[in-house]
Amino acid sequence: MAKKKSPFRNLSEFEKEITDFANKHRLEVAEHSKRISDFFEISCFNYLIRYYKNKGYTVTPQNLISGKYRYKCSPAGIQKNFSFFEIKKKVRGIEHIFEIHHNLAIQSSHDEDIYTTPDIVIIQSDSVKYTTSYYNTKKTFSFVESNDLKTFCEVKNFAPFPELLFNFIGILNELKKEYMIKQNKSDSPVHIAPSLVISGKGNKPTNLIRERLQSRYNINIIYDTFFEGRFYFTRQAGELRKT
Amino acid sequence: MSKIINILTAKLNYETANLIYNEYQERLRESNYLIDNYDYYKSLRERKASVETTLALSIFYKRLITNFEGFLSFTNTLHRNKINEMNVGSNLYQKKDMKRLYFLTKDFYDILQKFNISPLLFDYNDTKDFLKNLLEYRLK
């Protein structure tokens, strides 16, 4: 029986295949590689859509611009010029409607006049507000009031490190201060608890920090998004903490 | 043949190429140190060129291909809702762009398949785990 091919047995053939691949796709790889951080955020956005779909919600893209889905890549820009997903679920005869947005500013839960922009937010339907008094100029600022925020996700395309994990608790404190003192807030229907999604794998220290923070607060810290982590949004979704 | 890492990063934008190249150099140094100094990895001593090429491919996979796939997965969600075009910043992605991206990832996986490599070989954080994955792979 012929031996299976491997980079150890067939190195020159392996290198030739890689070189042919690189030459064939060089232009596309170069073009798409400029948008890697957006692609990562979009991947996590898609995980969240799948999570809600698996939880029995109907999910529908909304606010298409000339028939195209327009993804908001940064906090800049007026929200009504971008698309989002609407999620709906009927619980005990009542239909609940929420929206999943990307890069939308949320009011602090401590002070009404300061805001921060998590990567992905789930908000009460039709709750985006606009003001022209936030900046020094008359530029429009889009935001959501603290009470209309259901949950949020921060996504990071790095390997986890301690400061990154603790910074997330700062955002949690600012946006959902009740989570700092109350372990499980009951809500109907349930949402995914505030989550930090990181592409890299944890090591011993960062795994321990994750364990401690998750036992202290009602949050999810998910590592290794493209390998083990992705299953948390699908077949292991039951293991994720909820609000 | 010139180093695979140079071939894989040629024409990438400076920031991404640098990120991949620096990670590769750092891990290669660590990998050579572990292979030269620890008996556990000694079976890889005569196979450093294979380790080097596989390492380059693994970083390319983790930094680029996984993100391309994640993006494609979102475009599939849009297709199911009969939306075939998407704007990301100033870039417009049409059906033909997504098709090309699909074939790019498919061609990458075809190489893995041809050489019996599971993407799980690339699931590591520490370089020593990559070497352990390689040792396990060699035993199969």
Interface residues (C-beta under 8 A of the other chain):
Chain A: K4 K5 S6 P7 F8 N10 L11 S12 F14 E15 K16 E17 I18 T19 F21 A22 K24 H25 R26 L27 E28 V29 A30 H32 S33 K34 R35 I36 D38 F39 F40 I42 S43 C44 F45 N46 I49 R50 T60 P61 L64 I65 G67 K68 Y69 R70 Y71 C73 N157 A159 S199 G200 K201 G202 N203 D224 F226 F227 E228
Chain B: M1 I4 I7 L8 A10 K11 L12 N13 T16 R47 A49 S50 T53 T54 L57 K62 R63 L64 T66 N67 F68 E69 G70 F71 S73 F74 T77 L78 N81 I83 E85 M86 N87 V88 G89 N91 L92 R100 L101 L104 D107 F108 I111 K114 F115 N116 I117 P119 L120 D123 Y124 N125 D126 Y137 R138
